[in-house]
C-alpha cells in the first residue's frame, strides 16, 4: 500500500497541471479531485476511470481481481469499437468470494492469469486491483511479476482500488501503469519522420476513425493511439513518436509530460470537435513534426487539405445552418467537451445558453471564456430541478448531455442528444461535425415534440369528463360501441 500511496501522491502533484500548481503546498497535497463521500462512486471511482482508459486496448486480456460486480458494472460501459481484435470485449474476473477474503486471493489470481494465457494467448494481460483485495492486502504487483517470469508474457499490474479517489485520478494512474510497464518495452520495426502519438483519445463511437483518414492523407502515421482501437505493441512503441497530441488533459496529462521529459516528444493539447478545432489540430501536428525534422512541404500539404475539407464541409452543412440558426443549446457534459463542443455548436449557427464545467480544468474554463466571450454561461453544478425549469421555460431548444440527464429533458418535453461516451455516432473530425449537425437538426425537427406539447383531449376547452359522458348518453343505441368499451367474456 505504501507504493500505491506514493504513486497517488505523485499524480496529485502533477507539475503540468496549472490548476494544481496554483495551490499552496497544503492544498496541493489534497489533489485535484474532491474527497469521496458515500455515493460518490456513482460518478465513477478510480478503478472505473482506469478501466475505461485502458479497456480500448483491444488485443489484451483485461483481468479484474475482485468480486464479480466490479467487472460486471464496468464492462462495456463505453462504446469504443475495434477495427480488429475483440478480446477486450471479454470480461475476465477472479470473482472473489467470502473464502477468498478470509484466506487471500493471490493464488486464485495467479491461476486466473495462467488460465487466460493458456486459453487466449494474448500479447499481454492487464490485472486490475479493486477495493476488496486491496483492503485484505493482496499484492497484485508481486503476483504479476511471478506470472511474467513463469509464462514469459507481459502481465501488467494496474493498482487502482476504487477507494483511492475519483474517476479522473484512476485515468492518471492507468497512464502511470503504461509508463511503468508498457511504453518503451518494444521497438517498432520501422520509424518515419511522420510518426505521432495521440494521448487520451478513446475512439468513442468511432471518433478516431473519422480523424485517421485525414492523417493518412497527409502521410502522418499514428504510431500509438492511447488508447482507442489500440494494440499492445503499438503503445509499447509510443516512445519513438516524433510528436504527440493530447486530447483530454484531465485524463492523461501525466503521460504527455513524461513522454516529453523522457523521450523529448513535444506535445500540444487540441480537439477534433468542430471545423476550426480540427483544422488547428492538423496544423499543430504538422508544425511539431516539421520542428522535429519532417520536410517543410508537410505544412503546404496540410493547408491544402484543410482548405479542401473545410470547403466541402461548409457546403454540406449550409442547409442545416439555416434551419438551426439562433437555436439555443444547453450543454451538460464536462472536461474537454465543455469547450470543444461549444466551438462546434457556434460554427453550426447555434447559441449556447449554458455549459457545465464538471471535471474541467482551469484551462478548460479559460477556453470557454475565450470562445464565448464571457463566463456568464458556465456553471459547476446544475441541479435537475433547475435544469428542468430552464427547459420547461424554453430557455433552450435542445439539451446535449449524457444519458443520465436525458430524462429531465424528456420530462420537460425538450429535444435531447447524447454527446457522452455511450453515444453511437462519431462527432470528431470534419465528417463527424457534419454528423453532429445532422443529428441535432433531426432531433429538433422531429414532429414528436410538437405532438407531446399539445394539450391532451381532456385538457382542451369544452372537452372535460362531463361533456364526454353526455356525448356517450346521446349516442344512438344502434351505434357501434367504442373499442375501449368492449368487454370480452369467455
Backbone torsions as a table, in degrees:
resi	resn	phi	psi	omega
1	UNK	NA	-27.3	-180.0
2	UNK	-64.6	-38.9	178.3
3	UNK	-63.5	-39.4	178.3
4	UNK	-64.8	-41.9	179.2
5	UNK	-62.3	-40.7	179.1
6	UNK	-64.7	-39.8	-179.6
7	UNK	-67.2	-42.8	178.3
8	UNK	-62.7	-42.0	-179.9
9	UNK	-62.4	-40.0	-179.4
10	UNK	-67.6	-36.4	178.7
11	UNK	-70.7	-36.8	179.9
12	UNK	-63.0	-27.9	-177.8
13	UNK	-105.4	40.1	-178.1
14	UNK	-56.9	115.9	-176.4
15	UNK	-70.7	-20.1	180.0
16	UNK	-84.3	-3.7	179.0
17	UNK	-93.4	110.5	-176.9
18	UNK	-63.0	-36.4	-179.3
19	UNK	-64.2	-43.2	-178.5
20	UNK	-67.7	-39.5	-178.5
21	UNK	-73.3	-15.8	177.9
22	UNK	-79.9	-5.9	-179.4
23	UNK	-90.9	162.9	172.7
24	UNK	-78.9	172.1	-174.3
25	UNK	-56.9	-40.7	-177.7
26	UNK	-67.2	-45.9	-179.7
27	UNK	-68.3	-33.6	-178.1
28	UNK	-64.0	-35.0	-179.1
29	UNK	-68.3	-18.7	177.3
30	UNK	-75.1	-14.8	177.6
31	UNK	87.2	-178.6	-176.2
32	UNK	-92.6	-9.9	-178.6
33	UNK	-105.7	165.7	177.2
34	UNK	-78.5	151.7	176.7
35	UNK	-63.1	138.9	-179.0
36	UNK	-71.7	141.7	176.4
37	UNK	-125.3	163.6	178.1
38	UNK	-53.3	128.2	-178.3
39	UNK	92.1	-8.4	-177.1
40	UNK	-66.3	-26.6	-178.6
41	UNK	-67.2	-10.2	176.5
42	UNK	-61.7	-25.2	177.1
43	UNK	-94.4	5.1	177.8
44	UNK	110.6	121.1	176.8
45	UNK	-93.3	-178.7	-178.5
46	UNK	-62.0	-41.3	177.9
47	UNK	-59.8	-43.7	-179.7
48	UNK	-61.9	-42.6	179.4
49	UNK	-62.2	-41.5	179.2
50	UNK	-69.7	-39.1	-176.8
51	UNK	-65.7	-46.2	-178.1
52	UNK	-73.0	-19.9	177.1
53	UNK	-77.0	-32.8	-176.8
54	UNK	-102.8	-19.3	-178.5
55	UNK	-54.9	-36.6	-179.7
56	UNK	-65.7	-5.3	171.9
57	UNK	-72.3	106.7	-159.6
58	UNK	-81.6	-24.0	-172.2
59	UNK	-100.6	2.1	179.8
60	UNK	-100.5	163.8	175.3
61	UNK	-94.4	127.6	179.2
62	UNK	-103.0	104.9	-175.0
63	UNK	-105.5	119.3	-178.5
64	UNK	-97.2	120.1	178.0
65	UNK	-92.9	106.2	-178.6
66	UNK	162.3	-173.0	176.7
67	UNK	-61.3	155.8	-173.8
68	UNK	-63.6	-26.1	-178.0
69	UNK	-64.0	-31.5	-179.9
70	UNK	-62.1	-43.4	177.6
71	UNK	-75.3	-39.5	-178.5
72	UNK	-62.6	-41.4	-177.8
73	UNK	-77.1	-20.9	-177.0
74	UNK	-101.7	-8.2	-174.4
75	UNK	-72.0	129.1	171.1
76	UNK	57.8	33.0	179.8
77	UNK	-90.1	6.4	173.9
78	UNK	-136.6	128.2	-176.1
79	UNK	-79.2	89.0	-178.4
80	UNK	-122.7	90.0	-174.4
81	UNK	-72.4	163.9	-179.4
82	UNK	-120.0	146.5	176.4
83	UNK	-92.2	2.8	-178.0
84	UNK	-155.5	-99.8	-175.6
85	UNK	-59.4	149.8	180.0
86	UNK	-124.9	11.4	-178.1
87	UNK	-61.3	-30.4	-178.2
88	UNK	-63.3	-17.0	179.9
89	UNK	-89.6	0.4	175.5
90	UNK	-93.4	127.3	-179.1
91	UNK	-86.7	122.5	177.1
92	UNK	-115.6	133.2	178.2
93	UNK	-151.4	150.9	176.3
94	UNK	-80.1	-11.6	175.7
95	UNK	49.9	60.2	-178.4
96	UNK	-63.7	138.5	176.5
97	UNK	-119.1	-167.6	-176.0
98	UNK	-63.5	-41.4	-179.4
99	UNK	-65.7	-33.7	177.7
100	UNK	-66.7	-34.3	177.8
101	UNK	-66.8	-37.1	-178.5
102	UNK	-73.7	-47.5	-173.1
103	UNK	-98.0	-6.8	-177.8
104	UNK	94.7	150.3	-175.3
105	UNK	-112.6	13.2	-175.4
106	UNK	-67.6	-42.7	179.4
107	UNK	-65.4	-38.3	178.6
108	UNK	-64.7	-38.3	178.1
109	UNK	-64.7	-43.4	179.5
110	UNK	-61.5	-42.4	179.2
111	UNK	-64.7	-37.0	179.4
112	UNK	-65.7	-40.6	177.6
113	UNK	-62.4	-44.6	179.2
114	UNK	-61.0	-42.9	-179.8
115	UNK	-63.7	-42.7	179.6
116	UNK	-62.4	-44.7	-178.1
117	UNK	-66.2	-41.7	-178.4
118	UNK	-68.3	-36.3	-175.9
119	UNK	-86.2	-33.6	-171.8
120	UNK	-117.5	-18.1	179.3
121	UNK	46.2	55.2	179.5
122	UNK	-75.5	160.3	176.5
123	UNK	-66.3	-20.7	178.4
124	UNK	-163.0	160.7	175.3
125	UNK	-123.2	125.9	174.7
126	UNK	-99.2	124.8	-177.7
127	UNK	-110.5	121.9	-175.8
128	UNK	-104.0	126.1	174.6
129	UNK	-81.7	141.0	176.2
130	UNK	-124.3	-177.4	-169.9
131	UNK	-63.2	-47.8	-173.3
132	UNK	-61.8	-54.0	179.1
133	UNK	-64.6	-28.8	177.3
134	UNK	-67.4	-38.7	-178.7
135	UNK	-70.9	-29.5	179.7
136	UNK	-90.7	-2.7	173.0
137	UNK	94.0	16.5	176.8
138	UNK	-63.0	129.4	-178.2
139	UNK	-98.5	90.2	-175.8
140	UNK	-71.4	-25.6	179.3
141	UNK	-67.1	-39.0	177.9
142	UNK	-68.4	-40.5	179.1
143	UNK	-64.3	-42.8	-179.3
144	UNK	-65.1	-38.8	177.7
145	UNK	-62.9	-43.4	178.8
146	UNK	-64.5	-38.8	179.9
147	UNK	-68.4	-37.7	177.7
148	UNK	-60.8	-44.8	-178.5
149	UNK	-69.2	-33.8	-177.4
150	UNK	-76.3	-43.2	-171.0
151	UNK	-106.4	-7.0	177.9
152	UNK	67.6	26.9	-179.8
153	UNK	-122.6	148.8	172.0
154	UNK	-65.7	121.7	175.9
155	UNK	-121.9	110.2	-167.7
156	UNK	-100.9	116.0	175.3
157	UNK	-78.7	128.9	175.8
158	UNK	-115.5	90.9	-170.5
159	UNK	-86.5	86.1	-174.8
160	UNK	-139.6	64.1	175.3
161	UNK	-59.0	143.8	-173.1
162	UNK	-57.8	-29.0	-173.5
163	UNK	-73.4	-8.8	-176.1
164	UNK	-75.1	-17.0	-179.9
165	UNK	163.9	-155.9	-170.7
166	UNK	-85.9	176.1	177.8
167	UNK	-61.2	-40.2	-179.4
168	UNK	-67.3	-37.1	175.8
169	UNK	-63.1	-40.1	178.1
170	UNK	-60.7	-38.0	178.2
171	UNK	-64.1	-39.6	178.4
172	UNK	-67.4	-40.6	178.3
173	UNK	-65.8	-33.4	174.7
174	UNK	-62.8	-40.6	176.1
175	UNK	-62.7	-37.4	177.3
176	UNK	-63.5	-37.5	178.1
177	UNK	-63.4	-40.1	177.5
178	UNK	-64.8	-41.2	-179.7
179	UNK	-66.7	-37.1	-176.3
180	UNK	-79.0	-34.4	-169.1
181	UNK	-122.6	-14.3	-171.3
182	UNK	-119.6	-61.5	-173.9
183	UNK	-62.7	128.3	-179.8
184	UNK	93.6	2.1	-177.6
185	UNK	-93.4	-11.7	-179.4
186	UNK	-133.0	143.0	175.9
187	UNK	-101.6	135.7	179.5
188	UNK	-68.6	152.8	179.3
189	UNK	-63.8	-38.9	177.9
190	UNK	-140.4	157.0	173.8
191	UNK	-129.8	155.7	179.4
192	UNK	-136.5	163.6	176.2
193	UNK	-70.8	-2.7	-175.3
194	UNK	-111.9	20.3	-177.3
195	UNK	-84.3	131.9	177.8
196	UNK	-132.1	162.6	170.8
197	UNK	-119.0	139.2	175.9
198	UNK	-113.2	125.8	-171.4
199	UNK	-112.3	136.2	178.3
200	UNK	62.0	41.4	171.2
201	UNK	-119.6	118.3	-167.9
202	UNK	-107.7	8.9	180.0
203	UNK	56.4	39.3	178.6
204	UNK	-62.0	124.0	179.4
205	UNK	57.9	20.5	-180.0
206	UNK	84.9	22.4	180.0
207	UNK	-54.2	-45.5	-175.2
208	UNK	-66.6	-30.6	178.5
209	UNK	-66.5	-22.7	177.6
210	UNK	-80.4	-16.8	-177.9
211	UNK	-101.1	-35.9	-174.1
212	UNK	-57.7	-38.5	177.5
213	UNK	-58.9	-31.1	177.3
214	UNK	-66.3	-43.8	178.8
215	UNK	-67.2	-39.2	177.6
216	UNK	-61.1	-40.1	-179.8
217	UNK	-63.4	-26.9	178.6
218	UNK	-91.2	-2.5	-177.7
219	UNK	78.5	16.0	179.9
220	UNK	-89.4	127.1	-178.5
221	UNK	-100.8	127.9	174.7
222	UNK	-83.4	97.9	-178.4
223	UNK	-66.4	-37.2	179.4
224	UNK	-151.6	130.6	170.7
225	UNK	-110.8	120.2	-175.9
226	UNK	-108.6	93.4	14.1
227	UNK	-142.9	20.7	-176.1
228	UNK	-67.4	130.2	-179.8
229	UNK	48.8	41.3	-173.9
230	UNK	-93.3	160.8	171.6
231	UNK	-117.9	148.1	-175.0
232	UNK	-56.9	-47.7	-176.3
233	UNK	-65.5	-31.5	178.2
234	UNK	-64.2	-45.6	179.6
235	UNK	-66.4	-35.2	178.1
236	UNK	-64.4	-22.5	179.6
237	UNK	-95.4	4.4	-172.7
238	UNK	-59.0	-23.6	-176.8
239	UNK	-69.7	-9.1	179.1
240	UNK	-98.7	7.3	176.0
241	UNK	-68.1	151.4	178.8
242	UNK	-88.8	-26.3	-179.0
243	UNK	-153.9	164.2	-178.2
244	UNK	-139.9	148.2	173.3
245	UNK	-118.5	131.2	178.3
246	UNK	-104.6	119.9	-175.6
247	UNK	-88.9	-40.3	-178.1
248	UNK	-129.4	98.9	-175.3
249	UNK	-65.4	-31.1	-178.0
250	UNK	-61.9	-28.9	-174.6
251	UNK	-87.2	-51.8	-169.0
252	UNK	-136.7	39.5	177.2
253	UNK	-63.4	-27.6	177.9
254	UNK	-64.6	-34.4	177.7
255	UNK	-66.6	-46.0	-180.0
256	UNK	-61.5	-43.6	-178.3
257	UNK	-64.6	-44.6	-175.9
258	UNK	-72.5	-29.3	173.7
259	UNK	-64.9	-36.9	178.2
260	UNK	-70.0	-42.4	-178.3
261	UNK	-69.1	-42.0	-174.3
262	UNK	-83.3	-37.2	-171.2
263	UNK	-123.5	8.6	178.2
264	UNK	57.9	42.0	177.8
265	UNK	-99.6	107.1	179.9
266	UNK	-69.2	150.1	-179.4
267	UNK	-140.1	163.5	172.3
268	UNK	-143.2	159.9	176.1
269	UNK	-101.1	130.3	-178.8
270	UNK	-147.9	-177.3	-177.5
271	UNK	-140.6	148.6	175.3
272	UNK	-107.9	15.9	178.6
273	UNK	-95.4	123.4	178.7
274	UNK	93.1	164.2	-175.7
275	UNK	-70.7	-54.7	-175.1
276	UNK	-65.4	-38.9	179.8
277	UNK	-66.6	-39.5	177.6
278	UNK	-64.0	-44.2	179.2
279	UNK	-62.6	-43.1	-179.7
280	UNK	-65.1	-37.7	178.6
281	UNK	-63.2	-42.8	178.7
282	UNK	-63.3	-40.1	178.8
283	UNK	-63.4	-43.6	-178.0
284	UNK	-65.7	-40.1	177.7
285	UNK	-61.2	-45.9	-179.6
286	UNK	-62.1	-42.4	-179.4
287	UNK	-63.3	-44.0	180.0
288	UNK	-63.5	-40.1	180.0
289	UNK	-66.8	-40.3	177.8
290	UNK	-64.0	-39.8	177.8
291	UNK	-64.8	-23.3	179.3
292	UNK	-96.6	8.8	173.3
293	UNK	116.5	-3.8	177.4
294	UNK	-70.2	151.5	179.4
295	UNK	-59.0	144.3	-177.1
296	UNK	-68.1	-19.1	178.9
297	UNK	-63.9	-14.3	174.8
298	UNK	-60.6	-36.3	178.3
299	UNK	-64.2	-39.5	179.1
300	UNK	-66.3	-45.5	179.4
301	UNK	-64.3	-35.6	178.6
302	UNK	-64.1	-45.6	179.3
303	UNK	-63.9	-37.3	178.3
304	UNK	-65.5	-41.9	178.3
305	UNK	-64.4	-43.8	-179.7
306	UNK	-61.2	-46.2	-179.7
307	UNK	-60.5	-43.2	-179.0
308	UNK	-66.1	-46.6	-177.0
309	UNK	-69.7	-40.1	179.8
310	UNK	-63.6	-42.3	178.4
311	UNK	-61.0	-41.4	-179.5
312	UNK	-66.6	-42.8	-177.2
313	UNK	-68.5	-44.2	179.7
314	UNK	-59.6	-37.9	178.4
315	UNK	-67.0	-37.8	-178.2
316	UNK	-68.8	-37.3	-173.9
317	UNK	-93.8	-3.9	-175.8
318	UNK	-55.4	-46.2	178.3
319	UNK	-60.1	-35.4	-179.4
320	UNK	-73.6	-37.4	179.2
321	UNK	-61.4	-35.8	177.4
322	UNK	-63.7	-43.1	-178.3
323	UNK	-73.0	-31.0	-174.8
324	UNK	-95.5	-6.3	-175.7
325	UNK	-57.5	125.5	178.4
326	UNK	84.9	-6.3	178.3
327	UNK	-67.5	141.7	-175.3
328	UNK	-99.7	139.0	-175.7
329	UNK	-124.3	136.0	169.9
330	UNK	-106.1	117.6	-176.9
331	UNK	-104.4	113.0	-177.6
332	UNK	-119.5	84.0	179.5
333	UNK	-141.1	-135.4	-179.2
334	UNK	177.9	178.1	178.8
335	UNK	63.4	-141.3	-176.1
336	UNK	-64.6	-27.3	-179.0
337	UNK	-70.7	-16.4	-179.8
338	UNK	-63.2	-24.9	176.9
339	UNK	-117.6	-32.4	-176.1
340	UNK	-67.7	-40.7	179.5
341	UNK	-72.8	-31.5	177.3
342	UNK	-57.7	-46.4	179.6
343	UNK	-60.3	-42.0	179.8
344	UNK	-65.1	-40.8	-179.4
345	UNK	-65.3	-38.6	178.4
346	UNK	-65.7	-35.8	177.0
347	UNK	-66.7	-24.5	176.8
348	UNK	-82.9	1.5	177.9
349	UNK	86.7	12.4	-176.5
350	UNK	-98.2	160.6	179.6
351	UNK	-109.0	125.4	179.0
352	UNK	-90.4	114.3	-178.2
353	UNK	-89.2	-12.5	178.5
354	UNK	-172.9	141.7	175.8
355	UNK	-137.3	132.1	-178.2
356	UNK	-79.5	149.5	-179.3
357	UNK	-113.6	24.7	176.7
358	UNK	-61.7	137.7	177.0
359	UNK	60.9	19.4	-178.0
360	UNK	-99.8	149.2	179.0
361	UNK	-89.7	173.4	176.2
362	UNK	-62.7	-35.0	177.2
363	UNK	-63.7	-38.4	177.0
364	UNK	-60.9	-42.7	179.5
365	UNK	-62.5	-42.3	-179.1
366	UNK	-65.4	-34.4	178.7
367	UNK	-69.2	-38.3	177.3
368	UNK	-61.6	-44.4	179.1
369	UNK	-62.6	-39.8	179.7
370	UNK	-65.0	-40.2	-177.8
371	UNK	-74.6	-43.3	-173.7
372	UNK	-94.1	-14.5	178.6
373	UNK	80.8	1.1	-179.3
374	UNK	-161.4	161.2	175.0
375	UNK	-103.7	10.7	-175.0
376	UNK	-66.9	-23.5	-175.7
377	UNK	-99.8	9.3	178.8
378	UNK	-96.7	141.3	175.4
379	UNK	-144.3	142.6	179.1
380	UNK	-81.7	-40.0	179.2
381	UNK	-131.9	143.6	175.7
382	UNK	-137.6	96.3	-178.7
383	UNK	-58.9	148.1	179.9
384	UNK	-53.4	-35.7	179.8
385	UNK	-62.3	-43.7	179.6
386	UNK	-70.1	-38.3	176.8
387	UNK	-60.2	-43.7	179.1
388	UNK	-63.4	-40.9	-179.6
389	UNK	-61.4	-44.9	-179.2
390	UNK	-61.7	-43.8	-178.0
391	UNK	-71.9	-39.3	179.8
392	UNK	-65.5	-32.6	179.7
393	UNK	-84.9	8.0	178.1
394	UNK	61.1	31.8	174.8
395	UNK	-75.5	-12.1	174.7
396	UNK	-140.4	142.9	178.8
397	UNK	-87.5	-19.0	179.3
398	UNK	-157.9	150.0	175.1
399	UNK	-116.7	133.4	174.7
400	UNK	-110.0	123.7	-175.7
401	UNK	-163.5	-166.4	172.9
402	UNK	-94.1	170.4	-175.3
403	UNK	-61.5	-26.6	-175.8
404	UNK	-65.3	-25.6	-179.7
405	UNK	-105.7	6.7	-178.5
406	UNK	-65.1	-29.3	-174.6
407	UNK	-71.6	-25.2	174.1
408	UNK	-65.5	-44.0	178.7
409	UNK	-65.2	-41.9	-179.5
410	UNK	-66.1	-37.8	177.3
411	UNK	-65.0	-34.8	178.5
412	UNK	-83.2	2.0	178.9
413	UNK	58.2	46.1	-177.7
414	UNK	-120.8	138.7	177.3
415	UNK	-56.4	147.7	-176.9
416	UNK	-142.8	146.0	177.9
417	UNK	-138.7	134.9	-179.9
418	UNK	-80.2	124.2	176.3
419	UNK	-120.9	8.8	-177.8
420	UNK	-96.1	-165.6	-168.9
421	UNK	-71.1	-14.1	-179.0
422	UNK	-88.7	-4.0	-174.5
423	UNK	-65.0	167.5	-177.1
424	UNK	-120.8	11.4	177.7
425	UNK	-124.5	139.9	177.0
426	UNK	-84.2	128.7	-178.6
427	UNK	-114.1	5.8	-177.4
428	UNK	-89.0	157.7	177.0
429	UNK	73.7	-177.6	-179.6
430	UNK	-66.1	-47.1	-179.8
431	UNK	-64.3	-38.0	179.0
432	UNK	-66.4	-33.5	177.9
433	UNK	-65.0	-40.9	176.3
434	UNK	-60.4	-43.0	178.3
435	UNK	-61.7	-42.6	179.3
436	UNK	-60.1	-47.0	-179.9
437	UNK	-62.7	-41.7	179.5
438	UNK	-63.9	-42.3	-179.0
439	UNK	-67.9	-38.0	176.9
440	UNK	-63.9	-45.1	179.5
441	UNK	-63.6	-40.9	179.4
442	UNK	-62.0	-40.4	-179.1
443	UNK	-69.7	-46.2	-177.7
444	UNK	-66.2	-38.7	-175.5
445	UNK	-86.6	1.3	179.0
446	UNK	-62.1	126.9	-176.8
447	UNK	-65.6	-12.6	-177.5
448	UNK	-63.2	-32.0	-176.7
449	UNK	-67.6	-37.3	176.8
450	UNK	-66.5	-35.9	-178.2
451	UNK	-70.7	-44.2	-176.1
452	UNK	-71.4	-19.7	179.4
453	UNK	-85.6	-9.1	176.4
454	UNK	-72.6	146.3	175.7
455	UNK	-63.5	143.7	176.3
456	UNK	-65.6	157.9	-178.3
457	UNK	-52.9	-37.3	-177.9
458	UNK	-79.9	-6.3	177.6
459	UNK	-99.1	-6.5	-178.6
460	UNK	-81.1	156.3	179.6
461	UNK	-61.6	132.6	175.8
462	UNK	77.3	10.2	-178.1
463	UNK	-125.2	39.9	-179.9
464	UNK	-79.1	179.8	-174.6
465	UNK	-64.0	-37.8	-178.3
466	UNK	-63.2	-43.4	179.6
467	UNK	-66.6	-36.3	179.2
468	UNK	-62.6	-40.8	179.5
469	UNK	-67.5	-37.3	178.6
470	UNK	-64.0	-40.0	177.7
471	UNK	-62.2	-36.7	178.6
472	UNK	-64.7	-39.6	-179.0
473	UNK	-67.4	-35.1	-177.9
474	UNK	-83.5	-2.1	-178.9
475	UNK	-72.0	136.3	178.2
476	UNK	-55.7	145.2	-175.9
477	UNK	-65.7	-30.5	-177.5
478	UNK	-86.2	2.0	179.1
479	UNK	-73.4	146.9	-179.5
480	UNK	-66.9	136.3	178.9
481	UNK	-67.8	154.5	176.0
482	UNK	-66.3	141.5	-177.7
483	UNK	-52.8	-32.0	-177.3
484	UNK	-70.9	-15.9	-178.6
485	UNK	-93.7	-2.9	-179.0
486	UNK	-72.8	135.6	176.8
487	UNK	-122.5	120.4	-178.5
488	UNK	-91.9	132.0	177.5
489	UNK	-112.3	147.0	178.6
490	UNK	-68.1	NA	NA
